[in-house]
Amino acid sequence: MSELLVERHDGVVTLTLNRPDKLNSITGAMWGGLRDVFDDVAANRDDRVLVITGAGTGFCSGADLVAQDMPRGTGGRLEHMRGVGRSAAALRNLGKPTIAKVNGVAAGAGLNLALGCDLVIASDVARFSAIFVQRGLSIDYGGSWLLPRLIGIHKAKELAFLAEVIDATEAERIGIVNRVVPATELDAAVDTVVARLLQMAPIALAQTKHLLDQAFTVTFAEAVEAEAAAQVVNLGSDDAKEAVRAFMEKRTPRFTGE
């Protein structure tokens, strides 16, 4: 699909939304394409990190309401929106580190596409908006779940009710962006984070991601039990043994994901 460009290099998958003339708004066909990419990365053992970005001057301005090919009737529309939700769930359930490289506007579903990633690194010219109500729509692509957990219920309602555009500095202040860097340094900043992630043990990263993702839905007792089970998996891995050897030999470990 020409609207979604996928590049693979040394364990890093870069997914670029490629409709720069439309600020990378998402057509109806692209929802399934996004889901397919997320599923492919999840299944491909050689893929270690996923980076999502946009072509041109925008990250993603949300759904292209003209090019949605929305079915007629409530039933057809519901199934269409369930497909949108399946795409969001595929990103959320991907057991590998994901990074949103936000180079420009991230609005509506584009905002939630970014927030669905594990880390959000933004250019200082990026802008963010939960613009749905301004278009006569309610929040989707997982935003109703993501925003309150990231910034609290009252701030989430403020963003969703007022549909205001906030700049990258404010996005970092309220906690929906990890880092803001000058536009000219965005690629290098993301590359640095990716390089560090590639040095980590893949199994341990996957276990850690899963534990943190379920943090708001389990009790403390359930959390420590899940931690114990995850640690058993880690301790049985070749990577854990390699970490011990590397420590004893005073060198950097070489993790393989085994």
Backbone as CSV, one residue per row, in Angstrom:
resi,resn,N_x,N_y,N_z,CA_x,CA_y,CA_z,C_x,C_y,C_z
1,MET,0.847,-1.193,0.000,0.000,0.000,0.000,0.881,1.242,0.000
2,SER,0.717,2.090,-1.003,1.602,3.241,-1.150,1.407,4.275,-0.046
3,GLU,0.239,4.245,0.603,-0.012,5.197,1.688,0.695,4.815,2.980
4,LEU,1.211,3.590,3.045,1.939,3.107,4.216,3.269,2.532,3.749
5,LEU,4.356,3.207,4.083,5.683,2.749,3.677,6.348,2.042,4.846
6,VAL,6.846,0.842,4.595,7.493,0.048,5.644,8.931,-0.232,5.243
7,GLU,9.858,0.189,6.089,11.278,-0.054,5.856,11.841,-0.841,7.034
8,ARG,12.670,-1.822,6.724,13.316,-2.624,7.752,14.829,-2.500,7.623
9,HIS,15.495,-2.285,8.777,16.950,-2.172,8.769,17.483,-2.542,10.143
10,ASP,18.245,-3.629,10.201,18.928,-4.040,11.433,17.997,-4.093,12.644
11,GLY,16.830,-4.699,12.457,15.911,-4.891,13.564,14.944,-3.755,13.802
12,VAL,15.099,-2.663,13.057,14.231,-1.493,13.225,13.246,-1.427,12.059
13,VAL,11.968,-1.342,12.379,10.929,-1.168,11.369,10.450,0.271,11.438
14,THR,10.514,0.973,10.318,9.998,2.336,10.245,8.748,2.334,9.384
15,LEU,7.633,2.707,9.999,6.356,2.806,9.302,6.061,4.284,9.071
16,THR,5.968,4.676,7.807,5.707,6.072,7.455,4.347,6.200,6.817
17,LEU,3.472,6.996,7.427,2.207,7.338,6.799,2.520,8.278,5.643
18,ASN,2.058,7.919,4.454,2.558,8.582,3.253,1.437,9.242,2.440
19,ARG,0.800,10.232,3.047,-0.136,11.100,2.327,0.201,12.540,2.704
20,PRO,1.392,12.987,2.354,1.851,14.293,2.845,0.965,15.456,2.432
21,ASP,0.318,15.357,1.273,-0.546,16.440,0.815,-1.822,16.545,1.647
22,LYS,-2.145,15.483,2.406,-3.316,15.463,3.278,-2.903,15.396,4.750
23,LEU,-1.671,15.792,5.051,-1.117,15.687,6.405,-1.273,14.278,6.953
24,ASN,-1.153,13.306,6.034,-1.146,11.884,6.377,-2.426,11.428,7.063
25,SER,-3.553,12.024,6.673,-4.837,11.558,7.194,-5.079,10.128,6.706
26,ILE,-5.871,9.387,7.483,-6.016,7.949,7.280,-7.294,7.646,6.510
27,THR,-7.171,6.959,5.387,-8.323,6.543,4.590,-8.925,5.274,5.189
28,GLY,-10.100,4.907,4.687,-10.740,3.691,5.173,-9.877,2.459,4.989
29,ALA,-9.202,2.353,3.852,-8.374,1.178,3.581,-7.133,1.111,4.466
30,MET,-6.686,2.262,4.936,-5.437,2.288,5.710,-5.580,1.677,7.099
31,TRP,-6.805,1.649,7.655,-6.963,1.052,8.993,-6.527,-0.409,8.986
32,GLY,-7.007,-1.153,7.998,-6.605,-2.553,7.891,-5.132,-2.690,7.575
33,GLY,-4.601,-1.766,6.768,-3.172,-1.803,6.452,-2.320,-1.588,7.680
34,LEU,-2.723,-0.656,8.537,-1.991,-0.427,9.791,-2.013,-1.684,10.656
35,ARG,-3.195,-2.269,10.779,-3.305,-3.487,11.585,-2.396,-4.592,11.042
36,ASP,-2.349,-4.742,9.735,-1.502,-5.772,9.128,-0.020,-5.523,9.449
37,VAL,0.398,-4.258,9.383,1.799,-3.945,9.705,2.091,-4.292,11.161
38,PHE,1.211,-3.915,12.065,1.439,-4.200,13.480,1.501,-5.702,13.731
39,ASP,0.614,-6.450,13.087,0.619,-7.911,13.250,1.896,-8.518,12.671
40,ASP,2.346,-7.993,11.532,3.575,-8.508,10.911,4.787,-8.276,11.823
41,VAL,4.872,-7.082,12.395,5.990,-6.774,13.287,5.941,-7.674,14.527
42,ALA,4.750,-7.896,15.040,4.606,-8.754,16.215,5.091,-10.175,15.925
43,ALA,4.834,-10.645,14.709,5.149,-12.030,14.366,6.580,-12.229,13.873
44,ASN,7.230,-11.168,13.436,8.561,-11.282,12.839,9.625,-11.219,13.928
45,ARG,10.303,-12.301,14.151,11.286,-12.379,15.223,12.433,-11.394,15.036
46,ASP,12.746,-11.049,13.794,13.867,-10.146,13.524,13.524,-8.680,13.790
47,ASP,12.243,-8.362,13.879,11.828,-6.987,14.147,11.932,-6.714,15.646
48,ARG,12.707,-5.721,16.015,12.963,-5.442,17.436,12.285,-4.167,17.932
49,VAL,12.191,-3.153,17.071,11.625,-1.858,17.444,10.811,-1.323,16.265
50,LEU,9.643,-0.736,16.580,8.822,-0.104,15.546,8.798,1.404,15.763
51,VAL,9.119,2.158,14.707,9.043,3.614,14.722,7.947,4.033,13.745
52,ILE,7.018,4.874,14.219,5.935,5.364,13.373,6.122,6.863,13.167
53,THR,6.039,7.304,11.925,6.178,8.727,11.619,5.323,9.073,10.409
54,GLY,5.376,10.336,10.003,4.605,10.779,8.855,5.501,11.435,7.812
55,ALA,5.085,11.343,6.567,5.832,11.981,5.488,5.520,13.470,5.455
56,GLY,6.471,14.254,4.995,6.253,15.681,4.846,6.248,16.420,6.170
57,THR,5.314,17.333,6.323,5.310,18.222,7.484,4.317,17.813,8.565
58,GLY,3.617,16.709,8.391,2.644,16.272,9.382,2.917,14.864,9.855
59,PHE,2.478,14.563,11.078,2.514,13.184,11.575,1.261,12.465,11.079
60,CYS,0.101,12.881,11.576,-1.171,12.335,11.098,-2.293,13.237,11.594
61,SER,-3.094,13.753,10.669,-4.168,14.673,11.032,-5.470,13.956,11.348
62,GLY,-5.414,12.626,11.509,-6.603,11.860,11.865,-7.226,11.179,10.666
63,ALA,-8.475,10.792,10.825,-9.179,10.112,9.734,-9.525,11.094,8.626
64,ASP,-9.361,10.646,7.399,-9.819,11.416,6.242,-11.305,11.125,6.083
65,LEU,-12.152,12.040,6.524,-13.587,11.795,6.550,-14.180,11.693,5.156
66,VAL,-13.512,12.258,4.168,-13.991,12.167,2.792,-13.667,10.801,2.191
67,ALA,-12.515,10.237,2.590,-12.033,8.985,1.990,-12.232,7.785,2.902
68,GLN,-13.213,7.833,3.798,-13.443,6.711,4.707,-14.202,5.560,4.055
69,ASP,-14.914,5.827,2.965,-15.756,4.791,2.347,-16.668,4.172,3.395
70,MET,-17.312,5.004,4.178,-18.154,4.550,5.278,-19.358,3.777,4.756
71,PRO,-19.599,2.570,5.266,-20.758,1.792,4.812,-22.062,2.485,5.185
72,ARG,-23.122,2.146,4.474,-24.449,2.650,4.809,-25.034,1.830,5.960
73,GLY,-25.834,2.461,6.777,-26.527,1.738,7.831,-25.713,1.630,9.101
74,THR,-26.419,1.516,10.227,-25.756,1.456,11.523,-24.863,0.237,11.649
75,GLY,-25.338,-0.916,11.181,-24.553,-2.139,11.302,-23.241,-2.066,10.556
76,GLY,-23.276,-1.552,9.340,-22.057,-1.436,8.547,-21.087,-0.443,9.146
77,ARG,-21.613,0.656,9.656,-20.750,1.652,10.282,-20.122,1.118,11.563
78,LEU,-20.904,0.342,12.320,-20.363,-0.237,13.542,-19.221,-1.199,13.222
79,GLU,-19.386,-2.001,12.201,-18.320,-2.939,11.834,-17.089,-2.189,11.349
80,HIS,-17.310,-1.097,10.610,-16.174,-0.277,10.174,-15.402,0.244,11.379
81,MET,-16.125,0.783,12.354,-15.461,1.348,13.532,-14.817,0.260,14.380
82,ARG,-15.390,-0.921,14.400,-14.735,-2.029,15.099,-13.407,-2.372,14.418
83,GLY,-13.356,-2.212,13.101,-12.094,-2.403,12.393,-11.057,-1.371,12.797
84,VAL,-11.498,-0.126,12.985,-10.605,0.916,13.486,-10.073,0.523,14.863
85,GLY,-10.969,0.023,15.707,-10.564,-0.413,17.044,-9.593,-1.575,17.011
86,ARG,-9.781,-2.490,16.062,-8.846,-3.621,15.959,-7.457,-3.153,15.583
87,SER,-7.373,-2.116,14.772,-6.072,-1.544,14.433,-5.399,-0.969,15.673
88,ALA,-6.168,-0.203,16.474,-5.621,0.364,17.709,-5.179,-0.730,18.672
89,ALA,-5.969,-1.796,18.760,-5.634,-2.892,19.667,-4.371,-3.625,19.217
90,ALA,-4.193,-3.764,17.900,-2.997,-4.437,17.396,-1.737,-3.670,17.770
91,LEU,-1.812,-2.333,17.738,-0.671,-1.525,18.166,-0.460,-1.675,19.666
92,ARG,-1.529,-1.596,20.422,-1.437,-1.690,21.880,-0.873,-3.036,22.315
93,ASN,-1.226,-4.106,21.616,-0.835,-5.457,22.020,0.508,-5.894,21.457
94,LEU,1.134,-5.052,20.655,2.422,-5.409,20.060,3.473,-5.495,21.173
95,GLY,4.061,-6.661,21.334,4.956,-6.890,22.470,6.392,-6.463,22.250
96,LYS,6.577,-5.395,21.492,7.910,-4.862,21.226,7.853,-3.345,21.392
97,PRO,8.980,-2.699,21.687,8.953,-1.242,21.874,8.502,-0.511,20.622
98,THR,7.626,0.464,20.829,7.127,1.286,19.727,7.382,2.758,20.042
99,ILE,7.762,3.496,19.027,8.089,4.921,19.196,7.326,5.729,18.161
100,ALA,6.635,6.771,18.612,6.037,7.733,17.700,7.024,8.875,17.494
101,LYS,7.437,9.072,16.256,8.319,10.187,15.895,7.429,11.264,15.288
102,VAL,7.016,12.213,16.132,5.991,13.178,15.736,6.658,14.418,15.162
103,ASN,6.579,14.534,13.865,7.259,15.607,13.139,6.374,16.802,12.838
104,GLY,5.067,16.679,13.111,4.141,17.766,12.795,2.830,17.554,13.512
105,VAL,1.733,17.926,12.863,0.436,17.833,13.519,0.053,16.382,13.801
106,ALA,-0.478,16.138,15.018,-1.041,14.845,15.403,-2.418,15.135,15.989
107,ALA,-3.459,14.870,15.220,-4.800,15.260,15.630,-5.760,14.089,15.505
108,GLY,-6.782,14.084,16.341,-7.794,13.039,16.270,-7.176,11.666,16.440
109,ALA,-7.503,10.769,15.521,-6.922,9.429,15.572,-5.406,9.474,15.426
110,GLY,-4.891,10.524,14.784,-3.438,10.682,14.681,-2.799,10.929,16.027
111,LEU,-3.487,11.712,16.872,-3.017,11.891,18.244,-2.979,10.556,18.964
112,ASN,-4.054,9.782,18.848,-4.126,8.527,19.581,-3.226,7.443,18.998
113,LEU,-2.921,7.540,17.710,-1.906,6.663,17.122,-0.566,6.908,17.799
114,ALA,-0.231,8.176,18.016,1.016,8.503,18.713,0.972,8.033,20.167
115,LEU,-0.136,8.313,20.850,-0.237,7.964,22.265,-0.282,6.459,22.486
116,GLY,-0.678,5.710,21.462,-0.684,4.258,21.565,0.701,3.653,21.537
117,CYS,1.700,4.451,21.183,3.087,3.965,21.201,3.651,4.047,22.605
118,ASP,4.715,3.324,22.849,5.338,3.291,24.174,6.049,4.589,24.500
119,LEU,6.652,5.197,23.504,7.380,6.451,23.682,6.954,7.425,22.592
120,VAL,6.855,8.705,22.956,6.511,9.748,21.984,7.612,10.797,22.022
121,ILE,8.303,10.942,20.893,9.357,11.949,20.764,8.905,12.923,19.690
122,ALA,8.852,14.198,20.048,8.232,15.182,19.165,9.187,16.293,18.770
123,SER,9.008,16.778,17.567,9.667,17.994,17.114,9.069,19.193,17.835
124,ASP,9.842,20.242,17.971,9.335,21.446,18.632,8.289,22.182,17.798
125,VAL,8.069,21.751,16.564,7.003,22.345,15.761,5.754,21.458,15.719
126,ALA,5.777,20.344,16.438,4.621,19.452,16.457,3.453,20.112,17.190
127,ARG,2.236,19.714,16.810,1.023,20.205,17.456,0.095,19.018,17.690
128,PHE,-0.714,19.125,18.730,-1.543,18.002,19.145,-2.968,18.476,19.414
129,SER,-3.954,17.653,19.025,-5.347,18.008,19.293,-6.237,16.770,19.286
130,ALA,-7.075,16.678,20.320,-8.158,15.689,20.330,-9.372,16.362,19.690
131,ILE,-9.367,16.432,18.392,-10.243,17.344,17.646,-11.640,16.776,17.370
132,PHE,-11.925,15.579,17.834,-13.118,14.832,17.422,-14.423,15.635,17.504
133,VAL,-14.720,16.239,18.674,-16.028,16.893,18.824,-16.190,18.059,17.859
134,GLN,-15.098,18.662,17.468,-15.160,19.756,16.502,-15.611,19.257,15.134
135,ARG,-15.490,17.959,14.927,-15.941,17.338,13.677,-17.257,16.586,13.859
136,GLY,-17.891,16.785,15.014,-19.155,16.110,15.276,-19.001,14.649,15.632
137,LEU,-17.833,14.285,16.148,-17.524,12.891,16.460,-17.073,12.752,17.908
138,SER,-17.138,11.534,18.419,-16.582,11.248,19.742,-15.213,10.593,19.587
139,ILE,-14.486,10.550,20.663,-13.099,10.095,20.655,-13.013,8.612,20.285
140,ASP,-12.005,8.241,19.490,-11.824,6.844,19.102,-10.337,6.501,18.996
141,TYR,-10.040,5.387,18.368,-8.686,4.829,18.244,-8.002,4.692,19.610
142,GLY,-8.799,4.298,20.595,-8.252,4.021,21.913,-8.060,5.227,22.800
143,GLY,-8.423,6.412,22.316,-8.166,7.624,23.079,-8.913,7.710,24.392
144,SER,-10.118,7.140,24.449,-10.889,7.197,25.693,-10.224,6.391,26.796
145,TRP,-9.417,5.435,26.426,-8.672,4.605,27.386,-7.307,5.213,27.681
146,LEU,-6.661,5.718,26.642,-5.288,6.204,26.778,-5.189,7.526,27.526
147,LEU,-5.986,8.503,27.115,-5.818,9.853,27.662,-5.987,9.923,29.184
148,PRO,-7.041,9.347,29.769,-7.167,9.443,31.228,-6.008,8.792,31.970
149,ARG,-5.470,7.728,31.423,-4.350,7.050,32.079,-3.061,7.853,31.982
150,LEU,-2.934,8.626,30.930,-1.716,9.416,30.735,-1.744,10.733,31.503
151,ILE,-2.906,11.387,31.532,-2.930,12.748,32.070,-4.020,12.981,33.109
152,GLY,-4.780,11.934,33.466,-5.851,12.106,34.443,-7.175,12.457,33.773
153,ILE,-8.267,12.152,34.457,-9.585,12.268,33.839,-9.966,13.707,33.541
154,HIS,-9.664,14.650,34.440,-10.096,16.025,34.204,-9.341,16.666,33.037
155,LYS,-8.041,16.432,32.961,-7.270,16.989,31.844,-7.681,16.323,30.535
156,ALA,-7.972,15.028,30.595,-8.424,14.323,29.396,-9.736,14.913,28.890
157,LYS,-10.653,15.205,29.814,-11.926,15.807,29.406,-11.717,17.203,28.829
158,GLU,-10.791,17.945,29.390,-10.503,19.276,28.861,-10.042,19.198,27.406
159,LEU,-9.092,18.299,27.141,-8.595,18.165,25.767,-9.692,17.692,24.826
160,ALA,-10.501,16.715,25.290,-11.526,16.126,24.427,-12.731,17.033,24.239
161,PHE,-13.127,17.761,25.283,-14.299,18.635,25.188,-14.016,19.896,24.371
162,LEU,-12.856,20.496,24.592,-12.558,21.787,23.977,-11.869,21.666,22.628
163,ALA,-11.264,20.514,22.364,-10.616,20.256,21.067,-9.578,21.312,20.713
164,GLU,-8.913,21.829,21.715,-7.901,22.847,21.470,-6.623,22.228,20.910
165,VAL,-5.893,23.033,20.176,-4.583,22.619,19.663,-3.521,23.052,20.670
166,ILE,-2.687,22.112,21.096,-1.599,22.445,22.014,-0.270,22.207,21.330
167,ASP,0.733,22.988,21.734,2.049,22.832,21.118,2.847,21.735,21.825
168,ALA,4.020,21.457,21.310,4.825,20.359,21.824,5.262,20.586,23.260
169,THR,5.566,21.830,23.609,5.997,22.133,24.974,4.896,21.818,25.975
170,GLU,3.662,22.213,25.660,2.530,21.915,26.541,2.250,20.419,26.579
171,ALA,2.403,19.743,25.443,2.192,18.297,25.396,3.184,17.573,26.299
172,GLU,4.416,18.054,26.316,5.414,17.462,27.204,5.079,17.772,28.663
173,ARG,4.619,18.973,28.931,4.316,19.377,30.309,3.206,18.526,30.916
174,ILE,2.171,18.216,30.132,1.052,17.462,30.683,1.256,15.953,30.599
175,GLY,2.293,15.514,29.900,2.656,14.101,29.954,2.243,13.237,28.791
176,ILE,1.909,13.833,27.635,1.606,12.985,26.479,2.786,12.873,25.524
177,VAL,3.859,13.563,25.845,5.094,13.482,25.058,6.253,13.222,26.016
178,ASN,7.142,12.306,25.632,8.318,12.024,26.470,9.391,13.093,26.332
179,ARG,9.668,13.483,25.076,10.744,14.442,24.825,10.370,15.345,23.655
180,VAL,10.797,16.588,23.746,10.658,17.532,22.643,12.059,17.974,22.234
181,VAL,12.338,17.915,20.941,13.657,18.295,20.438,13.484,19.220,19.239
182,PRO,14.485,20.022,18.909,14.398,20.843,17.699,14.124,19.980,16.468
183,ALA,13.377,20.526,15.534,12.990,19.765,14.344,14.195,19.161,13.630
184,THR,15.286,19.900,13.592,16.486,19.422,12.896,17.166,18.269,13.624
185,GLU,16.794,18.045,14.888,17.429,16.998,15.681,16.511,15.803,15.935
186,LEU,15.310,15.816,15.345,14.340,14.764,15.638,14.831,13.388,15.208
187,ASP,15.338,13.278,14.001,15.825,11.977,13.528,16.925,11.439,14.434
188,ALA,17.879,12.282,14.768,19.004,11.840,15.602,18.528,11.445,16.990
189,ALA,17.571,12.182,17.545,17.068,11.870,18.878,16.385,10.504,18.897
190,VAL,15.573,10.237,17.893,14.902,8.935,17.813,15.915,7.824,17.575
191,ASP,16.882,8.064,16.708,17.910,7.062,16.442,18.681,6.697,17.715
192,THR,18.926,7.676,18.565,19.643,7.419,19.816,18.833,6.515,20.734
193,VAL,17.545,6.796,20.850,16.680,5.971,21.691,16.571,4.559,21.115
194,VAL,16.410,4.464,19.800,16.322,3.156,19.149,17.588,2.349,19.404
195,ALA,18.747,2.983,19.276,20.017,2.284,19.499,20.092,1.729,20.914
196,ARG,19.612,2.474,21.877,19.623,1.992,23.264,18.675,0.814,23.441
197,LEU,17.507,0.887,22.818,16.555,-0.220,22.921,17.113,-1.491,22.290
198,LEU,17.836,-1.337,21.184,18.412,-2.501,20.517,19.485,-3.180,21.359
199,GLN,20.035,-2.473,22.329,21.041,-3.051,23.219,20.411,-3.862,24.353
200,MET,19.107,-3.716,24.546,18.433,-4.380,25.656,17.981,-5.787,25.263
201,ALA,17.704,-6.603,26.266,17.249,-7.974,26.033,15.800,-7.968,25.552
202,PRO,15.510,-8.509,24.382,14.154,-8.453,23.834,13.096,-9.098,24.718
203,ILE,13.422,-10.255,25.309,12.427,-10.929,26.154,12.133,-10.086,27.390
204,ALA,13.175,-9.541,28.010,12.980,-8.702,29.189,12.190,-7.439,28.851
205,LEU,12.449,-6.857,27.690,11.676,-5.683,27.265,10.204,-6.036,27.083
206,ALA,9.947,-7.168,26.441,8.558,-7.575,26.214,7.838,-7.829,27.532
207,GLN,8.520,-8.491,28.461,7.904,-8.766,29.759,7.647,-7.464,30.515
208,THR,8.607,-6.549,30.467,8.464,-5.271,31.157,7.313,-4.465,30.568
209,LYS,7.213,-4.433,29.250,6.128,-3.711,28.592,4.783,-4.269,29.022
210,HIS,4.659,-5.582,29.029,3.394,-6.202,29.423,3.027,-5.863,30.862
211,LEU,3.987,-5.931,31.756,3.718,-5.632,33.161,3.258,-4.188,33.346
212,LEU,3.918,-3.255,32.686,3.535,-1.855,32.822,2.194,-1.567,32.161
213,ASP,1.914,-2.217,31.044,0.658,-1.978,30.345,-0.552,-2.422,31.160
214,GLN,-0.381,-3.432,32.017,-1.510,-3.907,32.805,-1.567,-3.270,34.196
215,ALA,-0.704,-2.284,34.441,-0.561,-1.724,35.789,-1.859,-1.148,36.346
216,PHE,-2.694,-0.568,35.507,-3.906,0.095,35.993,-5.115,-0.830,36.023
217,THR,-4.916,-2.091,35.676,-6.051,-3.010,35.618,-5.893,-4.207,36.555
218,VAL,-4.836,-4.235,37.367,-4.618,-5.348,38.291,-4.415,-4.818,39.700
219,THR,-4.635,-5.681,40.671,-4.333,-5.335,42.053,-2.832,-5.453,42.281
220,PHE,-2.366,-4.944,43.434,-0.949,-5.071,43.756,-0.554,-6.536,43.861
221,ALA,-1.409,-7.333,44.495,-1.110,-8.762,44.632,-0.996,-9.432,43.266
222,GLU,-1.886,-9.065,42.355,-1.818,-9.618,41.003,-0.569,-9.141,40.282
223,ALA,-0.169,-7.885,40.536,1.018,-7.338,39.881,2.275,-8.087,40.296
224,VAL,2.456,-8.310,41.605,3.680,-8.983,42.041,3.682,-10.451,41.618
225,GLU,2.503,-11.054,41.511,2.438,-12.429,41.008,2.837,-12.475,39.538
226,ALA,2.356,-11.492,38.771,2.731,-11.419,37.355,4.220,-11.139,37.203
227,GLU,4.773,-10.309,38.087,6.211,-10.040,38.068,7.007,-11.323,38.304
228,ALA,6.535,-12.132,39.243,7.227,-13.390,39.531,7.216,-14.305,38.312
229,ALA,6.060,-14.428,37.679,5.956,-15.289,36.507,6.839,-14.781,35.366
230,ALA,6.857,-13.458,35.180,7.695,-12.890,34.122,9.168,-13.126,34.409
231,GLN,9.557,-12.995,35.672,10.965,-13.163,36.014,11.421,-14.605,35.815
232,VAL,10.512,-15.558,36.010,10.843,-16.961,35.739,11.177,-17.136,34.264
233,VAL,10.404,-16.498,33.405,10.687,-16.557,31.964,12.049,-15.943,31.669
234,ASN,12.315,-14.777,32.254,13.596,-14.113,32.005,14.768,-14.959,32.494
235,LEU,14.649,-15.510,33.697,15.755,-16.272,34.282,16.068,-17.536,33.486
236,GLY,15.089,-18.026,32.750,15.332,-19.204,31.931,15.857,-18.894,30.542
237,SER,16.039,-17.626,30.228,16.469,-17.243,28.887,17.986,-17.244,28.748
238,ASP,18.445,-17.440,27.527,19.874,-17.331,27.240,20.375,-15.910,27.477
239,ASP,19.497,-14.927,27.265,19.905,-13.544,27.461,20.288,-13.263,28.909
240,ALA,19.563,-13.838,29.851,19.909,-13.632,31.264,21.277,-14.233,31.572
241,LYS,21.549,-15.386,31.003,22.866,-16.010,31.204,23.964,-15.176,30.558
242,GLU,23.672,-14.626,29.378,24.632,-13.758,28.695,24.900,-12.502,29.516
243,ALA,23.880,-11.971,30.170,24.067,-10.775,31.005,25.038,-11.049,32.132
244,VAL,24.947,-12.232,32.742,25.862,-12.597,33.824,27.288,-12.745,33.294
245,ARG,27.417,-13.432,32.150,28.746,-13.605,31.560,29.374,-12.254,31.224
246,ALA,28.580,-11.367,30.631,29.089,-10.047,30.246,29.510,-9.247,31.474
247,PHE,28.757,-9.364,32.540,29.115,-8.663,33.779,30.436,-9.178,34.327
248,MET,30.603,-10.487,34.330,31.841,-11.088,34.849,33.033,-10.746,33.963
249,GLU,32.795,-10.639,32.668,33.878,-10.368,31.719,34.050,-8.875,31.447
250,LYS,33.247,-8.055,32.136,33.343,-6.589,32.010,33.212,-6.132,30.552
251,ARG,32.153,-6.593,29.895,31.883,-6.200,28.514,30.391,-5.958,28.348
252,THR,30.026,-5.399,27.208,28.613,-5.164,26.896,27.958,-6.468,26.484
253,PRO,26.808,-6.805,27.064,26.156,-8.062,26.668,25.660,-8.031,25.230
254,ARG,25.620,-9.194,24.628,25.107,-9.342,23.268,23.840,-10.195,23.338
255,PHE,22.702,-9.532,23.357,21.428,-10.214,23.514,20.880,-10.682,22.163
256,THR,20.261,-11.854,22.162,19.747,-12.456,20.929,18.254,-12.685,20.960
257,GLY,17.634,-12.507,22.128,16.203,-12.773,22.240,15.892,-14.237,22.420
258,GLU,16.883,-15.007,22.861,16.674,-16.446,23.111,16.600,-16.703,24.603
